[in-house]
């Protein structure tokens, strides 16, 4: 077990090779979530070349999970494709497996000032 921030994680390294490219993904299990952290070398969906890829750290995962838990209820308020026989995502969030990819993008902010 590894201790990060205020949570205890169980991790397992998963090594592999695709088309000659070696990668090391990490399976992560926390008391609130579980999933896989994909290394920057792993490209299962053909997203190579889209932004700068990086391997997320445990701190990145903590931040992402914090934002998800605190924002999803508001974002999910109209419950698209949920209800009836489908689960309400924000009420069942801990039951969902996660996939973590790291990617940075160029963002341009514009501000208009009266002149």
C-alpha positions in Angstrom: 0.0 0.0 0.0 1.2 3.5 -0.8 0.1 6.6 1.1 -0.6 9.8 -1.0 -2.4 12.9 0.3 -5.1 11.6 2.6 -5.9 8.4 0.8 -4.5 4.9 0.8 -4.0 3.4 -2.7 -3.2 -0.1 -3.8 -1.4 -0.1 -7.1 -0.1 -2.7 -9.6 2.2 -2.1 -12.6 1.0 -3.5 -15.9 3.8 -3.7 -18.5 3.1 -4.3 -22.2 4.2 -3.7 -25.8 2.1 -2.5 -28.7 3.7 -2.4 -32.2 7.2 -2.3 -30.7 6.3 0.5 -28.2 6.7 -0.5 -24.6 4.5 1.0 -21.9 3.8 0.7 -18.2 0.3 1.3 -17.0 -0.8 1.4 -13.4 -3.9 -0.2 -12.0 -5.1 1.9 -9.0 -7.5 0.9 -6.3 -8.7 3.5 -3.7 -11.6 3.2 -1.3 -13.7 5.6 -3.5 -12.6 4.5 -7.0 -10.5 2.2 -9.1 -9.1 2.3 -12.6 -6.1 2.4 -14.8 -3.5 5.2 -15.2 -2.3 5.0 -18.8 1.3 5.9 -19.4 2.1 8.6 -22.1 3.4 5.8 -24.3 0.1 3.9 -24.3 -2.1 4.9 -27.2 -5.1 2.5 -27.4 -7.5 5.0 -29.1 -5.2 6.5 -31.7 -4.9 9.9 -29.9 -1.1 10.1 -30.6 -0.4 13.7 -31.8 -3.4 15.2 -30.0 -1.8 17.6 -27.5 1.2 16.7 -25.4 0.7 13.4 -23.6 2.0 12.8 -20.1 1.6 10.0 -17.5 -0.7 11.4 -14.7 0.7 11.3 -11.2 -1.2 10.4 -8.1 -1.5 14.1 -7.3 -3.1 14.6 -10.8 -5.6 11.7 -10.1 -6.4 13.2 -6.6 -7.2 16.6 -8.3 -9.3 15.0 -11.0 -11.3 12.9 -8.6 -11.8 15.9 -6.3 -13.2 18.0 -9.2 -15.3 15.1 -10.5 -16.9 14.5 -7.1 -17.6 18.1 -6.5 -18.8 19.1 -10.0 -20.7 16.0 -11.3 -23.9 16.5 -9.4 -24.4 20.0 -11.0 -23.2 18.9 -14.4 -25.5 15.8 -14.3 -28.6 17.7 -13.1 -30.6 17.0 -16.3 -29.6 13.3 -16.1 -29.1 12.6 -19.9 -29.8 8.9 -20.6 -30.2 8.2 -16.9 -33.2 7.3 -14.7 -35.8 4.5 -15.1 -33.7 1.4 -15.5 -30.4 3.3 -16.0 -28.3 4.2 -13.0 -27.9 7.9 -12.0 -24.2 8.4 -12.4 -23.5 10.8 -9.6 -25.3 8.6 -7.1 -23.3 5.5 -8.2 -19.9 7.1 -9.0 -17.9 4.7 -6.8 -19.2 1.8 -8.9 -17.6 3.1 -12.1 -14.1 2.1 -13.2 -11.8 5.0 -14.3 -9.4 5.4 -17.2 -6.9 8.2 -16.7 -5.0 9.7 -19.7 -2.8 12.8 -19.4 -2.8 15.4 -22.2 -2.1 19.1 -22.4 -3.6 21.4 -25.0 -2.9 24.9 -26.1 -5.6 27.3 -24.9 -6.0 30.9 -26.0 -7.9 33.3 -23.7 -9.2 36.6 -25.1 -10.3 39.6 -23.2 -11.9 42.7 -24.8 -11.4 46.0 -23.2 -13.2 49.2 -24.2 -10.8 51.5 -26.1 
